[in-house]
Amino acid sequence: MIFLTIAAVLCGATGWKAINIFGEAQLDWLRQYRSFSNGIPTRHSIGRIIRGIKAESLMSCFINLFQYVTGKRWQRAYQL
C-alpha cells in the first residue's frame, strides 16, 4: 500500500481516488515489485491505511532508506 501511494504521488496523484486510478492503470508495472494479489484497494481502504501511519515513523523510514541508498548520514532537520 505504501509503495502504491508513493509511486502514485511521485507521478502526480493528489488524492485517494487519484492513487486508486493510478494503481488500476499501472497494475502490471506495480506487480513487478509487489504481488497485489487482490488487486488495487479501494480509495477508502487506501485512505484508511495511510492515515493510520504515524508521520514520524514514515519520515524515519525515508531517512533510513536515503542513508542506505546514498551512504550518507542525514541530520534530523525536519519538523513535524
Chimera marker file (.cmm) of the C-alpha trace (Angstrom):
<marker_set name="trace">
<marker id="1" x="0.000" y="0.000" z="0.000" r="1" g="1" b="0" radius="0.5"/>
<marker id="2" x="2.792" y="2.424" z="0.849" r="1" g="1" b="0" radius="0.5"/>
<marker id="3" x="4.630" y="1.536" z="-2.356" r="1" g="1" b="0" radius="0.5"/>
<marker id="4" x="1.480" y="2.207" z="-4.383" r="1" g="1" b="0" radius="0.5"/>
<marker id="5" x="0.891" y="5.533" z="-2.631" r="1" g="1" b="0" radius="0.5"/>
<marker id="6" x="4.469" y="6.764" z="-3.010" r="1" g="1" b="0" radius="0.5"/>
<marker id="7" x="4.621" y="5.774" z="-6.683" r="1" g="1" b="0" radius="0.5"/>
<marker id="8" x="1.288" y="7.449" z="-7.396" r="1" g="1" b="0" radius="0.5"/>
<marker id="9" x="2.186" y="10.671" z="-5.577" r="1" g="1" b="0" radius="0.5"/>
<marker id="10" x="5.548" y="10.855" z="-7.347" r="1" g="1" b="0" radius="0.5"/>
<marker id="11" x="3.605" y="10.590" z="-10.607" r="1" g="1" b="0" radius="0.5"/>
<marker id="12" x="1.268" y="13.435" z="-9.645" r="1" g="1" b="0" radius="0.5"/>
<marker id="13" x="-1.644" y="11.821" z="-7.797" r="1" g="1" b="0" radius="0.5"/>
<marker id="14" x="-3.218" y="14.252" z="-5.347" r="1" g="1" b="0" radius="0.5"/>
<marker id="15" x="-5.844" y="12.213" z="-3.532" r="1" g="1" b="0" radius="0.5"/>
<marker id="16" x="-7.050" y="8.740" z="-2.634" r="1" g="1" b="0" radius="0.5"/>
<marker id="17" x="-9.147" y="8.443" z="-5.787" r="1" g="1" b="0" radius="0.5"/>
<marker id="18" x="-6.201" y="9.503" z="-7.963" r="1" g="1" b="0" radius="0.5"/>
<marker id="19" x="-3.978" y="6.933" z="-6.214" r="1" g="1" b="0" radius="0.5"/>
<marker id="20" x="-6.583" y="4.248" z="-6.904" r="1" g="1" b="0" radius="0.5"/>
<marker id="21" x="-6.861" y="5.256" z="-10.575" r="1" g="1" b="0" radius="0.5"/>
<marker id="22" x="-3.064" y="5.244" z="-10.896" r="1" g="1" b="0" radius="0.5"/>
<marker id="23" x="-2.944" y="1.769" z="-9.337" r="1" g="1" b="0" radius="0.5"/>
<marker id="24" x="-5.551" y="0.359" z="-11.702" r="1" g="1" b="0" radius="0.5"/>
<marker id="25" x="-3.792" y="1.877" z="-14.722" r="1" g="1" b="0" radius="0.5"/>
<marker id="26" x="-0.318" y="0.731" z="-13.659" r="1" g="1" b="0" radius="0.5"/>
<marker id="27" x="-1.168" y="-2.625" z="-12.096" r="1" g="1" b="0" radius="0.5"/>
<marker id="28" x="1.119" y="-4.645" z="-14.375" r="1" g="1" b="0" radius="0.5"/>
<marker id="29" x="4.065" y="-2.374" z="-13.544" r="1" g="1" b="0" radius="0.5"/>
<marker id="30" x="3.260" y="-2.390" z="-9.816" r="1" g="1" b="0" radius="0.5"/>
<marker id="31" x="3.148" y="-6.198" z="-9.822" r="1" g="1" b="0" radius="0.5"/>
<marker id="32" x="6.805" y="-6.258" z="-10.844" r="1" g="1" b="0" radius="0.5"/>
<marker id="33" x="7.552" y="-5.079" z="-7.291" r="1" g="1" b="0" radius="0.5"/>
<marker id="34" x="4.605" y="-6.305" z="-5.154" r="1" g="1" b="0" radius="0.5"/>
<marker id="35" x="2.039" y="-9.034" z="-5.727" r="1" g="1" b="0" radius="0.5"/>
<marker id="36" x="-1.225" y="-7.063" z="-5.407" r="1" g="1" b="0" radius="0.5"/>
<marker id="37" x="-2.880" y="-10.487" z="-5.451" r="1" g="1" b="0" radius="0.5"/>
<marker id="38" x="-6.242" y="-8.940" z="-4.524" r="1" g="1" b="0" radius="0.5"/>
<marker id="39" x="-5.863" y="-6.074" z="-6.978" r="1" g="1" b="0" radius="0.5"/>
<marker id="40" x="-5.737" y="-2.399" z="-6.082" r="1" g="1" b="0" radius="0.5"/>
<marker id="41" x="-7.541" y="-1.461" z="-2.861" r="1" g="1" b="0" radius="0.5"/>
<marker id="42" x="-10.469" y="0.936" z="-2.951" r="1" g="1" b="0" radius="0.5"/>
<marker id="43" x="-9.802" y="4.610" z="-2.374" r="1" g="1" b="0" radius="0.5"/>
<marker id="44" x="-11.440" y="4.300" z="1.044" r="1" g="1" b="0" radius="0.5"/>
<marker id="45" x="-9.086" y="1.481" z="2.059" r="1" g="1" b="0" radius="0.5"/>
<marker id="46" x="-6.050" y="3.387" z="0.787" r="1" g="1" b="0" radius="0.5"/>
<marker id="47" x="-7.014" y="6.448" z="2.817" r="1" g="1" b="0" radius="0.5"/>
<marker id="48" x="-7.806" y="4.471" z="5.966" r="1" g="1" b="0" radius="0.5"/>
<marker id="49" x="-4.498" y="2.598" z="5.903" r="1" g="1" b="0" radius="0.5"/>
<marker id="50" x="-2.291" y="5.567" z="5.070" r="1" g="1" b="0" radius="0.5"/>
<marker id="51" x="-3.996" y="7.783" z="7.675" r="1" g="1" b="0" radius="0.5"/>
<marker id="52" x="-3.129" y="5.140" z="10.264" r="1" g="1" b="0" radius="0.5"/>
<marker id="53" x="0.614" y="5.542" z="9.701" r="1" g="1" b="0" radius="0.5"/>
<marker id="54" x="2.324" y="7.994" z="12.033" r="1" g="1" b="0" radius="0.5"/>
<marker id="55" x="4.157" y="10.711" z="10.087" r="1" g="1" b="0" radius="0.5"/>
<marker id="56" x="7.169" y="10.431" z="12.383" r="1" g="1" b="0" radius="0.5"/>
<marker id="57" x="7.531" y="6.714" z="11.636" r="1" g="1" b="0" radius="0.5"/>
<marker id="58" x="7.226" y="7.235" z="7.893" r="1" g="1" b="0" radius="0.5"/>
<marker id="59" x="9.786" y="10.056" z="7.930" r="1" g="1" b="0" radius="0.5"/>
<marker id="60" x="12.193" y="7.879" z="9.898" r="1" g="1" b="0" radius="0.5"/>
<marker id="61" x="11.838" y="5.111" z="7.287" r="1" g="1" b="0" radius="0.5"/>
<marker id="62" x="12.541" y="7.556" z="4.456" r="1" g="1" b="0" radius="0.5"/>
<marker id="63" x="15.631" y="8.880" z="6.216" r="1" g="1" b="0" radius="0.5"/>
<marker id="64" x="16.923" y="5.345" z="6.800" r="1" g="1" b="0" radius="0.5"/>
<marker id="65" x="16.287" y="4.456" z="3.162" r="1" g="1" b="0" radius="0.5"/>
<marker id="66" x="18.074" y="7.618" z="1.985" r="1" g="1" b="0" radius="0.5"/>
<marker id="67" x="21.059" y="6.854" z="4.199" r="1" g="1" b="0" radius="0.5"/>
<marker id="68" x="21.179" y="3.254" z="2.990" r="1" g="1" b="0" radius="0.5"/>
<marker id="69" x="20.983" y="4.203" z="-0.687" r="1" g="1" b="0" radius="0.5"/>
<marker id="70" x="23.421" y="7.122" z="-0.551" r="1" g="1" b="0" radius="0.5"/>
<marker id="71" x="25.669" y="6.006" z="2.280" r="1" g="1" b="0" radius="0.5"/>
<marker id="72" x="25.312" y="9.491" z="3.801" r="1" g="1" b="0" radius="0.5"/>
<marker id="73" x="24.181" y="10.452" z="7.282" r="1" g="1" b="0" radius="0.5"/>
<marker id="74" x="21.287" y="12.893" z="7.385" r="1" g="1" b="0" radius="0.5"/>
<marker id="75" x="20.887" y="15.290" z="10.265" r="1" g="1" b="0" radius="0.5"/>
<marker id="76" x="17.395" y="15.469" z="11.699" r="1" g="1" b="0" radius="0.5"/>
<marker id="77" x="16.490" y="18.790" z="10.109" r="1" g="1" b="0" radius="0.5"/>
<marker id="78" x="12.775" y="18.334" z="9.667" r="1" g="1" b="0" radius="0.5"/>
<marker id="79" x="9.947" y="19.430" z="11.914" r="1" g="1" b="0" radius="0.5"/>
<marker id="80" x="6.625" y="17.594" z="12.001" r="1" g="1" b="0" radius="0.5"/>
<link id1="1" id2="2" r="1" g="1" b="0" radius="0.2"/>
<link id1="2" id2="3" r="1" g="1" b="0" radius="0.2"/>
<link id1="3" id2="4" r="1" g="1" b="0" radius="0.2"/>
<link id1="4" id2="5" r="1" g="1" b="0" radius="0.2"/>
<link id1="5" id2="6" r="1" g="1" b="0" radius="0.2"/>
<link id1="6" id2="7" r="1" g="1" b="0" radius="0.2"/>
<link id1="7" id2="8" r="1" g="1" b="0" radius="0.2"/>
<link id1="8" id2="9" r="1" g="1" b="0" radius="0.2"/>
<link id1="9" id2="10" r="1" g="1" b="0" radius="0.2"/>
<link id1="10" id2="11" r="1" g="1" b="0" radius="0.2"/>
<link id1="11" id2="12" r="1" g="1" b="0" radius="0.2"/>
<link id1="12" id2="13" r="1" g="1" b="0" radius="0.2"/>
<link id1="13" id2="14" r="1" g="1" b="0" radius="0.2"/>
<link id1="14" id2="15" r="1" g="1" b="0" radius="0.2"/>
<link id1="15" id2="16" r="1" g="1" b="0" radius="0.2"/>
<link id1="16" id2="17" r="1" g="1" b="0" radius="0.2"/>
<link id1="17" id2="18" r="1" g="1" b="0" radius="0.2"/>
<link id1="18" id2="19" r="1" g="1" b="0" radius="0.2"/>
<link id1="19" id2="20" r="1" g="1" b="0" radius="0.2"/>
<link id1="20" id2="21" r="1" g="1" b="0" radius="0.2"/>
<link id1="21" id2="22" r="1" g="1" b="0" radius="0.2"/>
<link id1="22" id2="23" r="1" g="1" b="0" radius="0.2"/>
<link id1="23" id2="24" r="1" g="1" b="0" radius="0.2"/>
<link id1="24" id2="25" r="1" g="1" b="0" radius="0.2"/>
<link id1="25" id2="26" r="1" g="1" b="0" radius="0.2"/>
<link id1="26" id2="27" r="1" g="1" b="0" radius="0.2"/>
<link id1="27" id2="28" r="1" g="1" b="0" radius="0.2"/>
<link id1="28" id2="29" r="1" g="1" b="0" radius="0.2"/>
<link id1="29" id2="30" r="1" g="1" b="0" radius="0.2"/>
<link id1="30" id2="31" r="1" g="1" b="0" radius="0.2"/>
<link id1="31" id2="32" r="1" g="1" b="0" radius="0.2"/>
<link id1="32" id2="33" r="1" g="1" b="0" radius="0.2"/>
<link id1="33" id2="34" r="1" g="1" b="0" radius="0.2"/>
<link id1="34" id2="35" r="1" g="1" b="0" radius="0.2"/>
<link id1="35" id2="36" r="1" g="1" b="0" radius="0.2"/>
<link id1="36" id2="37" r="1" g="1" b="0" radius="0.2"/>
<link id1="37" id2="38" r="1" g="1" b="0" radius="0.2"/>
<link id1="38" id2="39" r="1" g="1" b="0" radius="0.2"/>
<link id1="39" id2="40" r="1" g="1" b="0" radius="0.2"/>
<link id1="40" id2="41" r="1" g="1" b="0" radius="0.2"/>
<link id1="41" id2="42" r="1" g="1" b="0" radius="0.2"/>
<link id1="42" id2="43" r="1" g="1" b="0" radius="0.2"/>
<link id1="43" id2="44" r="1" g="1" b="0" radius="0.2"/>
<link id1="44" id2="45" r="1" g="1" b="0" radius="0.2"/>
<link id1="45" id2="46" r="1" g="1" b="0" radius="0.2"/>
<link id1="46" id2="47" r="1" g="1" b="0" radius="0.2"/>
<link id1="47" id2="48" r="1" g="1" b="0" radius="0.2"/>
<link id1="48" id2="49" r="1" g="1" b="0" radius="0.2"/>
<link id1="49" id2="50" r="1" g="1" b="0" radius="0.2"/>
<link id1="50" id2="51" r="1" g="1" b="0" radius="0.2"/>
<link id1="51" id2="52" r="1" g="1" b="0" radius="0.2"/>
<link id1="52" id2="53" r="1" g="1" b="0" radius="0.2"/>
<link id1="53" id2="54" r="1" g="1" b="0" radius="0.2"/>
<link id1="54" id2="55" r="1" g="1" b="0" radius="0.2"/>
<link id1="55" id2="56" r="1" g="1" b="0" radius="0.2"/>
<link id1="56" id2="57" r="1" g="1" b="0" radius="0.2"/>
<link id1="57" id2="58" r="1" g="1" b="0" radius="0.2"/>
<link id1="58" id2="59" r="1" g="1" b="0" radius="0.2"/>
<link id1="59" id2="60" r="1" g="1" b="0" radius="0.2"/>
<link id1="60" id2="61" r="1" g="1" b="0" radius="0.2"/>
<link id1="61" id2="62" r="1" g="1" b="0" radius="0.2"/>
<link id1="62" id2="63" r="1" g="1" b="0" radius="0.2"/>
<link id1="63" id2="64" r="1" g="1" b="0" radius="0.2"/>
<link id1="64" id2="65" r="1" g="1" b="0" radius="0.2"/>
<link id1="65" id2="66" r="1" g="1" b="0" radius="0.2"/>
<link id1="66" id2="67" r="1" g="1" b="0" radius="0.2"/>
<link id1="67" id2="68" r="1" g="1" b="0" radius="0.2"/>
<link id1="68" id2="69" r="1" g="1" b="0" radius="0.2"/>
<link id1="69" id2="70" r="1" g="1" b="0" radius="0.2"/>
<link id1="70" id2="71" r="1" g="1" b="0" radius="0.2"/>
<link id1="71" id2="72" r="1" g="1" b="0" radius="0.2"/>
<link id1="72" id2="73" r="1" g="1" b="0" radius="0.2"/>
<link id1="73" id2="74" r="1" g="1" b="0" radius="0.2"/>
<link id1="74" id2="75" r="1" g="1" b="0" radius="0.2"/>
<link id1="75" id2="76" r="1" g="1" b="0" radius="0.2"/>
<link id1="76" id2="77" r="1" g="1" b="0" radius="0.2"/>
<link id1="77" id2="78" r="1" g="1" b="0" radius="0.2"/>
<link id1="78" id2="79" r="1" g="1" b="0" radius="0.2"/>
<link id1="79" id2="80" r="1" g="1" b="0" radius="0.2"/>
</marker_set>
